[in-house]
Amino acid sequence: MTEDKVDTTDVQADEDSGEEEKPLTFLEILGSTFAAAVGVQSKENRARDFSRGKPIQFIMAGVVFAALFVLVLVFAVRLVLSLI
């Protein structure tokens, strides 16, 4: 009886590539959006975002971030002006 050997290198390569193809988590998107807004996004994270992220995720995160930023500024200005 001879046993057929199975080549596992292809299986391992598929598993490794599957890990890199998993979608970004909410916290990764949030962190990337904040880092990009501040201007401190690393090349590694930017490459990860372009390879694993979807544009709509970053568009929506950017719109929400911009809206919250404007609301915080309006609140801060109103607070300061009410103290004067």
HUCOR-V390126 format. One record per backbone hydrogen bond with DSSP energy under -1.0 kcal/mol. CO is the residue of the C=O (numbers start at 1). NH is the residue of the N-H. If there is no record, write none. Layout:
co & nh
CO & NH
CO & NH
This chain:
co & nh
8 & 12
9 & 13
10 & 14
11 & 15
12 & 16
13 & 17
14 & 18
15 & 19
16 & 20
25 & 29
26 & 30
27 & 31
28 & 32
29 & 33
30 & 34
31 & 35
32 & 36
33 & 37
34 & 38
35 & 39
35 & 40
42 & 46
43 & 47
44 & 48
45 & 49
46 & 50
47 & 51
48 & 52
49 & 53
54 & 58
55 & 59
56 & 60
57 & 61
58 & 62
59 & 63
60 & 64
61 & 65
62 & 66
63 & 67
64 & 68
65 & 69
66 & 70
67 & 71
68 & 72
69 & 73
70 & 74
71 & 75
72 & 76
73 & 77
74 & 78
75 & 79
76 & 80
77 & 81
78 & 82
